[in-house]
């Protein structure tokens, strides 16, 4: 588990590689000068176990998560992020991971809709859960 130094001010951003999570990273970048914080981009993954599903034998979720968060940071900021961006990948349900990370954050920023769920909903299950249970302010970025 990555430890956050005591007293470090940070913005936690939920990242799944979706356009909404890229937008969330960009919003976090806009908040950095005003809040004097750093950015921690967080990607969570979990094994889906359900009847009739197939997980490729060569799937390496930690590698996938690391690539996803790195690509998202590059898409959001190119080679010029507003501050050093720390990346964290964790196994677990995305909303729970972000809520846990909110314990040591000033703000959590999430996109309104990620890759999961039903298209057309205004708010996804992860952003809804984070907004309801986070231990700090939450910004939900909407394109």
Rosetta blueprint (number, residue, H / E / L):
1 X L
2 X L
3 X L
4 X L
5 X L
6 X L
7 X L
8 X L
9 X L
10 X E
11 X E
12 X E
13 X E
14 X E
15 X L
16 X L
17 X L
18 X L
19 X H
20 X H
21 X H
22 X H
23 X H
24 X H
25 X H
26 X H
27 X H
28 X H
29 X H
30 X H
31 X H
32 X H
33 X H
34 X H
35 X H
36 X L
37 X L
38 X E
39 X E
40 X E
41 X E
42 X E
43 X E
44 X E
45 X E
46 X L
47 X L
48 X L
49 X L
50 X L
51 X L
52 X L
53 X L
54 X L
55 X L
56 X L
57 X L
58 X L
59 X L
60 X L
61 X H
62 X H
63 X H
64 X H
65 X H
66 X H
67 X H
68 X H
69 X H
70 X H
71 X H
72 X H
73 X H
74 X H
75 X H
76 X H
77 X H
78 X L
79 X L
80 X L
81 X L
82 X L
83 X L
84 X L
85 X E
86 X E
87 X E
88 X E
89 X E
90 X E
91 X E
92 X L
93 X L
94 X H
95 X H
96 X H
97 X H
98 X H
99 X H
100 X H
101 X H
102 X H
103 X H
104 X H
105 X L
106 X L
107 X E
108 X E
109 X E
110 X E
111 X E
112 X L
113 X L
114 X L
115 X L
116 X L
117 X L
118 X L
119 X L
120 X L
121 X L
122 X L
123 X L
124 X L
125 X H
126 X H
127 X H
128 X H
129 X H
130 X H
131 X H
132 X H
133 X H
134 X L
135 X L
136 X L
137 X E
138 X E
139 X E
140 X E
141 X E
142 X L
143 X L
